[in-house]
Each structure stands twice: as C-alpha cells, then as structure tokens.
Amino acid sequence: QVQLVESGGGLVQAGGSLRLSCAASGSIFSINAMGWYRQVPEKQRELVAVFTRSGSTNYADSVKGRFTISRDNAKNTVYLQMNSLKPEDTAVYYCHCQNRYSGMDYWGKGTLVTVSS
C-alpha cells in the first residue's frame, strides 16, 4: 500500500505562483510513474505533469512553460511548481502513483487550487 498526502493548495491571484507537495509513504519501493492530475466539477480528471516509468517528464500542453514537476527522492516527495497561474488552472489537484508490479493506481485526497481573476 502507498499513501499520498498533498499540500500547498490555496487561493492566489492570476499571475501568481503556488507550489504543491506530495509526500508518499508505505511501500515506496513499488512506486512508479508518479505525478499530478487535476479535476474540475463535471469534467474528467486530466494529467498535469508526471514522471513517467522511464523517469522522463510529461506535461499537459496547457501548462508547459508555466508548471514544473520535481522530486526529492530522499523525502519521497514530488512537487509541482506552478507559475503564471490562470483562472482556468482552478481545480482540485491530485497526486498519483502506480504500483510497478500490479499496475494499481494510488491517489491522494486532493488539494484545491483557486486562481482569481
């Protein structure tokens, strides 16, 4: 089992910045493809930024050049630095990882990011 706990969400004005953190605990050795997704009401959850199985990064087109995913392996933590935020970035942001052996998905409870215009 893996537990993911997000933090860092909040209210920010358009053009501002936030940094989200996701701390993983439990069966860390089994983690693969860790990253961030977001969801707004009545829409599907969408990929924001992830570390793929190979360790490379993948970003949604809408956030390229503004968001940066990073990680601290010593702290089992993944970060999402969000700059030049726009009102359309408003969403609940979820941390995600996958078990490399079973393919099981793990999700955090989410953290709300609200960008005011």
N, C-alpha and C positions, 0 to 999 in steps of 0.2 A: 504494500500500500504506500501511496505517496500523498502527502498533504501539501497543499499550496495555499499560501496566505498573501494576499495582495495588500498594498498600502500605497498612499500617496495621492489618491484622488482628491477632488475638491472643485471649488468654483474659481474660475480665472477669466479675465477679460480676453477678448480676441487679441491675438498678437503676443500673448503671454506664454509662459512655459510651465510645465509640470514634469516631475519625474516619478514614475511608478516603480514600485519594487515588488518582487515576488519571491518569497522565501520558501524553499522546498525542504521538506523533512520526510523521514521514513526511509523507504527503500531507494535511496538516491542513486545507487549503482544501476538501477533499472531504467533510469530516466533517459529519454531520447526525444529529439525534436521539440524543444521547449520554446514557448513564445507567448505572444499576446494576440487576443482576439477582442472584438467589441460587438456590442449589440444595442440597437435602439428598439423601442416598442414596435411590435408588428413587423419586424424585419428579421431576416436570418442573421445569425452570428457570422461575422466576417473576419478574415485574417487581417491583422495589422502588421505584425512583424514577428518573425520566428527564426530560430536557429534550426536548420534542417538536420537530418540524420548525419550528413557529412560534415556538419559544423559551419556550413556557409549560412549566410543570412538571406532572408526573403522578405520583401516589403510590399504592402499594397501600393498601387500606383498613387493613390490619393495622399499618401503620407511620405513618399520618397522625397528626400531632401529636407524634411522637417523633423522626422522622428528617427531616433537611433536606438537600436537594441544592443545591450551589452550584458556581460555576465561576470560574476565573481565566483569562480569555482570553489574557492576556499570558504565562502559563506553560503554556498548553494543558493545563490540569489541571481535572478535575472532582472534587469532594469529596462525601462522604456523612457528615454528622454524625449519629451515632446515639446518642440519649439514652434513658434509662429502658429499657435493654435487658432482654429477657426470654429465658428458656431457649429458647423457640420461635424466636428470632431466630438461633439457631445454624445456620450454613450456610457454604458456600463462596460468597463474593460475587464476582461477575464484572462487570467494566467492559465496556460495549458501545457501539459506534457504528455508523453506517451511512453508506455512500457515497451522497451525494446524487444522483449521476448514474447509477450502476449498480444501486443498491439492495443492494450486497454488504454483508454483516454482518461486523464485526470484533469479536473477543473477546479480553480479556486472559486470563492463565492462572489467575486467581482468587486470592483471599486468604481464609484460613479465619478465621471469627469463631466463637468458642466462648463461650457465656454459661452460667455455672454457677449452680445454684440455691442 
